[in-house]
Amino acid sequence: MAASQLALISKKIIKPSSPTPLIHRIQKLSIFDQLNPCSYMSYGLFFPKQCHPTLPDDPTHISTILENSLSRALTSYYPLAGTIRDEGLHVECNDVGAKFLQVKIDCPMSQIFDQKSTEAEDLVLPRDLPWTPSKENLVVAQLNHFNCGGIAIGVCVSHKVVDGSSMANFTHHWSTMARNPSAPIPSFQFVGGSHFPPLSRPIAEAILKSKTRGNNTCISKKYLLSRSKINSLKAMIAAESGNKSSSINPSSVEAASAFVYKCIASNSTKPSIFTQSVNLRPIMKKWLPEEFQGNASFLLMAPEISDPADIKLHRLISELRKEKEMYWETKNLMSTLLEKVKLLQNQLERDHEDEVDVYKCTSLSKFIFPHMDYGWGSPTRVCLGSVPINRKIFLMDSQTEDGIEVVVSLKQQQMSALETKSNLLEFASPL
């Protein structure tokens, strides 16, 4: 869809409703923050008028609700209102605020839904911002008004300060403030840097590049794996693993992510490595307070597979589980993490040298994006837009079907092969 259909109504800076205390002025980032780029993550929430009859008719009223609640949410998530300093080692919590854009889109929302394209969904996200770096205005929100009366809220949030889990929590608290303006403002702690300090030297440049918009043109496509298809996959993997003693019962995310990876990698002659982002909060709670927010995810890395024909789903899932258990059992998380950073860095450098294909998978399944209620009900649709990162796989729960949506980002040639030379479409339907 053409950007010419979009007209800017207003542009504002939203500051926290209360000044950030001086004791929080300089926020030291953690090694988990250091391993993430200053790039924006993004998502969009769609609220069609016919599905949300309580949605206010006055665009100004909607904007006021969102602006005031965002201001209150930023008081709790004060680093997101700050500026990244010292080559990404600190955030100056100076209350410069978030950008808030209000636009008019000259088409009905159904036109975006009918296009079945991540590029069409990009229209509701702040233009040219997703997956690009920025050290200021760490939150950029865009309120989109469609001519059918529906709205969409597109948001970009800095990955340097939060991961997907904290981004979802931030959005949840923003929506809570919108729905209930008298709700108490929660207090969170961004203390990861005190418990897991960053290294004093730049590290893992290849890891940062792997999470940032690249120079190569990629396209993104979205697929649905229905619950029945996922159950069939899980049964197939369980049978593949052999006798009962070695049989595994994969989760839906394990089955879907491993299957999609195999479909892509089977069309390449190069060795491949599958990586899966994992939330380390369950083990970090030994050291971190319950109110902690920030980055707390890292990539699990399966062993390299030289021949795509040797990819066995049950073996891949088993290897990733072993890797995850190693984190849960470690006595020194920092030491283990540094060892894994070196290994991951080496493999991603080989990926940049075109010696091996590294696939990066992130699951947002079970996150609370589908339940964000700003006062007129939960969104009918959640999107991530296009993801301009080669060999990137995102998973999220489907809003309209019982199943998992998968966003795959590849170069054009790889994408064509995925749909024509693999059995992807036996289990997945294009969206």
Secondary structure, DSSP 8 states (H G I E B T S, - for coil): --GGGEEEEEEEEE--SS---GGGSEEE--HHHHTS-SBEEEEEEEE-GGG-TTS-S-HHHHHHHHHHHHHHHHHHTGGGGSEEEGGGTEEE-----EEEEEEEESS-HHHHHHH--HHHHGGGS-TT-BT-B-SS--EEEEEEEETTS-EEEEEEEETTT--HHHHHHHHHHHHHHHH-TTS-----B--HHHHS---SS---HHHHHTTS--SS--EEEEEEEEHHHHHHHHHHHHHHT-STTT-----HHHHHHHHHHHHHHTT-SS-EEEEEEEE-HHHHTTTS-TTB-S--EEEEE---BSSGGG--HHHHHHHHHHHHHHHHH-S-HHHHHHHHHHHHHHHHHHHHTTSSEEEEEEE-TT-SGGG--SSS---SEEE-----STTEEEEEE-SSSSEEEEEEEE-HHHHHHHHHSSSHHHH-EE-
